[in-house]
Amino acid sequence: MSDIPEPYIYFATFDYPLISTAAIVMIIGIGILYQAIGLRLAVFVMFVKIAIALSYFVWFADGGWFVGGDDYAYFFRAADLNSLNAGLWDIWFHPSMRYYLEEQHSIALTIVLNYVSVNLFGTHYYAQVFVNILLTTVSAVFFAGILRAINNRREYVLIGTVFFALHWTTIVWSSFLNLKEPTVVCLLLGTVYFVITRERAFAIKLVGATAMCFLFTLVRFYYPLFIFGGMFGAYLTGKPRLSVVFGVLLLCIFGAWLLSDEVRFFLRYSDFAATPYTLIHFLLQPAPWKITDPASYLLIPSMLHWIWVIPTLVGAVLLWSTGWRGRLILAILVSGVAFYSIVPMIASTRHRAPLDALLIICQFHCMYAAVMGISSELKRSIFSGAPDRKATAKN
């Protein structure tokens, strides 16, 4: 399979395998979204998401869009695993799969998902892209749970979930290329959900958050540090006890000793002198006027990202005032941004994409607050001159 010329793997025709894959993903996606936003909105969201991916692969996919060599490398490795004909059960005991699970932790989960997708939907590049779309529906359910923990109003949750599901960042990283970012987003939102939700028992929350952190070790191992850093940062914004702070610092020292190899790797590639520039560049990249092929798919999302800079900042301020849950989300975001700002080698747009899921919360929170504020002002202006019904009745 790996002897196929790279550009040709992107081609697709409007045939039964593509239509059946899209139909299956759409049906499953509707079933997942239904519990969060209802049937009508679920059908609408999935129709839009599937239509975008189908249109791309049928009319526009020509190999012109790609990210380094990661996207087709994942596909080829999964195709080679599938060519072993080991089956979905026996493959886990095959030396080739064991190699990824035991030696290639940074791509293990991505290879597993790619293998499952080509095994179920055929050896097509688009198979994992449609699975990524399915992952965004799971992320949307977690997103809805996070919004419920912040504000339990029905319209807040419904509109916010649709906003996330059809957000330009969600669409661009899940609809065209075979990337690991949708997986990271799903795990990040899942972890945040289990930490802040009001809907689950403590034991379920603990098991869920632990499972998410374990899966992170198979795709982007340092993300649990953002979670723990965010939790500690949110705790410090309250009324921290000195003994707790001291204990956490001791745990950090012990953890650094246990992960000494990873800490040395981090320090080797750190550039503290360039941190201010990297911080600004990381948050604002890519600049729309610098985008060219093979990343022209980022042009519209980058323009919208720049347009929403001020609303995002306003939303962050408003989110901070909602309580410890809002502060936790922002603290996790700050932890992630700070990490990437210190390590410019990996401070790319792709690596920011999962953190953008938390920025979407800020954006929506600002939009919702603005709409509610305008609505309240309109109601006040409309009814301010209306006669007092009680006074009129007395007269």
C-alpha positions, 0 to 999 in steps of 0.5 A: 500500500505504501508504494502508492504515490502520495498525491493519489491517496487524496483522490475520491469519486462519488461512489458507494464506499464514499456515500456509505461511509458518509451515511454511516458517520452521519447517522451515528453522529446524529445519534451522538448529538441528539442527547446534547442538542435534540434531533432537529439541530443534530440533523442540521449540524451533521448535514452541514459537516458531512456536506463540507467533507463530501464536497471537498473529497468529490470535487476539490481533493487533489493533494494540494492541501497537506500538513508536512508528511504526518497526514498521509504517513498515518494513512500509509501506516494504518494501511500497512497494518490492515494489509496484515489481515489480522482482524480487529481482535488479533491485530492487538497482539501482532508485533507491528501493532505492539510496536506502536503501542509500546514504542511510538506513544506520540502517535499510537492512538492516531495509528489505532484510529486510522487502522480501525477506520480503514478496516471498517470503511476501506483503505481510503484516505477519507476514512479517517477524516470521516472518523475525525468528524465523528470525534467532533460530535463526541467533543460537542457533547463534552462541550455541551456538558462544560457549558451546562456547568457554567450556565444551565440555561437551555438556550446557552447550551444549545446555541453554544454547542452548535457554535462549537460544532460548526466553528471554523476551527472545528471544521477546518481541522476535521473535514479535510486532512487526516490529523490527530488534532480532533482526537486531542480536542476530544480528550481535552474537552472530555477531561475538562468536562469530568473535572467541572461537571455537576452531573456525575458522581465523584467516582465517575468523574475521577475514572473519566478524567483518569482515562482521558489523561491515560489516552493523552499519553498515547497521542500528546503526552504533555497535555495532562500537565496543562490540566494539573497546571490549570487546576493548581492555578485556579486553586491559587486564585481562590483562598489557597492554604499554604500547606496545600501549595507546599505539598503541590510543589513537593509533588512537582519536584518528585514528578520532575525527578520521575520524568527527568528524561522528559524534563531534560528534553523540554529544557533542551528545546526551550527558548526563554529569551524568545518567549514574548515573541513566541507568545504573540506569534503563537496566539495570532498565527497564521497571519492571513497575508502569509498563508500559501499552499499547501495550507490555504485551507487556513485562510478563512479561519485565520481571518476569522481568528483575527476578527474575533481577537477582541471578543475572545478577550472580552469573553475571557474576562466575563468567563473569569467572573462566572466562578471557579469553573470559568477560572479553571478553563482559563487557567488550563488555557494559560498553562497550555499557551505558556508551555508552547511559548517557551518551546517555539519548536512546536508552537505551531497553529496545529498545536494550538488547535486543541487549545482553540476549543477553550478559546471557543468557550470565551468567544461564545460567552462574549457573544451570548453576553452581548446578545443578552445585553442587547435583548435586555436593553431592547426590552427595557426601551420598548416597555419603559413607556408602556402604561402600568397595568396595575395603575390603569386597572385601579383607575 
